Amino acid sequence: MRKIIEQGVVTLDGQISTPQNWLGELWAGEFQQRSRDLLFSVDALLYGRLSYEAHAEVWPQMEEQFGDYAVRMNTIPKHVASTTLKETTWNATLIEGDVVDEVAKLKSGPGGDILKVGTGGSLSRTLLRHRLVDEYLFWLVPVIAGSGARLYDGIDTTYLTLVDVVRLENGVLGLTYTPKLTARA
């Protein structure tokens, strides 16, 4: 069975909504290489509408700047969950019908792992509630943003198991978690 890996960047105060304001120079060196390795290790990307629209707008123009990473972003198959989009571009397929059922079908289908792009939105909360994510990789960045949307606002208490910690030279921590088999009452 394919594994869904959700990767996201989060500040020390839990902010996820404006990485364009604080991620900048931190996404370089070892961090950029690990992101590249993860992207090249999966067979598909899974998006909610907002992350999809933001990425589809910028990545097609990034190939000169980001080379094979951008080429991979532009050519890898993408699955987009949205109740408002009617069509997609950028090598993407719209998930139609019940998103929980359709993502479960994606997981049980042929192919390698799937990377869920963008953290904390409505699709992330749905996948978390229905235990469809197999692994969470949070890149905790040494920044206090002060305001903005927080990681998983509005979700019920959910327990995870820490399975790996990576400390990068720039102070970013890679924290990998898996869902606990049972939740506490």
N, C-alpha and C positions, 0 to 999 in steps of 0.2 A: 504494500500500500504506500502511496505517495505521502510524504510528510509536508505539512504546511508550517513554514517558518515565518513568524512575524518579526520584522526588524524595524526598530524605530530609534530616533534620537530624542533625548530628554535632558532638560537642564536639571541642576541640583534642586531647584524648587518645583520640579515636575512639569514645566512648560513644554509643550510640543508644537504649538501652533505657528511659530514664526522662525523656523530654523534658518531662513534666509537672513535673519538679523544677527544670529549668533554662531552659526556653524562655520561659516567662512573658512578662515585659515586653519581651523582644527581638522577639516577634511583634507588631509594631506599625508604624505609619508605612509606610515604603518596603517593608519586608519583607512586611507584611500585604498591601500593594497588589500586589506581584509574585506572591505566592501566589494572590491573587484573579485576577489576569490569567491565570495558568497554568490555574487551575481552569476559568475561562470559555472557554479556548481549546481544551479537549478535549471529546470527545463521550461518554466513558465513563471509569470508574475500575476498576482491577484491584486486588484485595485478596487477601492470605492470610487465614486464619481469625482469627488473633489481632487484627490491625489492624481487620478487619471488625467483629468483636464489640465491640471498644473503641469504634469510631466509631459503630456502630449504636446503642449504648447512650446516647451523649451528644448527637450532632448533632440528633436530632429535638427536643430541648429548647432549642436554641441560636438559634432564628430571631429571637427578640426582641433578643438580645444582638449577634448577628453579621449580621442583616439578610439581604441578597440572597446573601451568601456561604453562609450556612447553608441558605437556600432551595435554592441550587444543589447543595450537598452532599447535601441530602435528596432532590432530584428527579432528579439525573443517573443514568443507568443504571450499575449496578455489576455486576462479575463477580467471584465469590469462588471461590478454589481452596481446597478442603478435602477431606480424606479422612474427616473425622468428622462434619461437619454433614450433616443430612438435608434441611433446608429453610432458606430465607433469607427475610428481610423487607427493609424499607428500600430498595425498588426494586432489589433485587439478584437475580441469577441465579447458581445454583450451577454451577460448571464440573464436568461429569461426564466420566469417562473419563480418558485420559492427558492430564495438564495441559500437557505440551509440545505435543502435537498440537492441543489445544483452543486454546491461546494463539496458536499459529501460524495457526489458522483465523480467530481474532479479528482478527489483524493483516492477513490477506489479504481480510477481508470489507469490506463497505461502511462508510463513515463516516469520521469524523475521528480524530485521535490519541487515545491511551489513556494515562491517567496511572496509573502503578503507585504505590499508596499504602503507606507503611511500607517501611523499608529494612533489609536484613540478615537477615531470617528465611529460613525454608526455601524459600518461593516465590521470594524474591529470588535465593537461591543457585542454584536450578534454572534460572531465567531467564538468569542470568549464564553458567552452564555451557553452556547451549544457545544462547547468543548471540541471545536473543530481545528484549533491551532495545536500543533504538537510541540512547538518550541518557540519561545520568545527570546529575542536577542535585543536587549536594550543597551544602546550606547549612551552612557551617562557622561555628559560633557561638563567640564568645570566652569559653568556659567550660572549666574543667578539672573534670570530674565525679569523678574519682578511682576509681570502680568502676562495674561494670555491664557488660552485653553490649557487645561491640565490633563495629564495622562489618565485616561479612563474615567473622566468625570461621570458620575451617575451610575456606575456599575455596582452590583452587589459585591460584598466581600468575597474575594476569591483567593485561595491559597495556591502558591506555586512552590516548586522545589528548585533551589539553586543548583545547577549542574556544572557551571564553569564561570570563572572570572578571568578576564584578560586585562592587564594594565598596559596601556599604550604609552609611548614616550612623551606624548603631549598632554598626559593627565586624564585622557578619556578612559573610562572603564567599560569593558564589554561584559555585560551580565547576561548569562544564558540561563533560562528557567524552563521547566516543563510543568504542566498542570499536575497538581496532586491528584491521586486517584480518588480520594474522598475529601470532601470539604467538611470543615467543622461547622457545627450547628450554631 
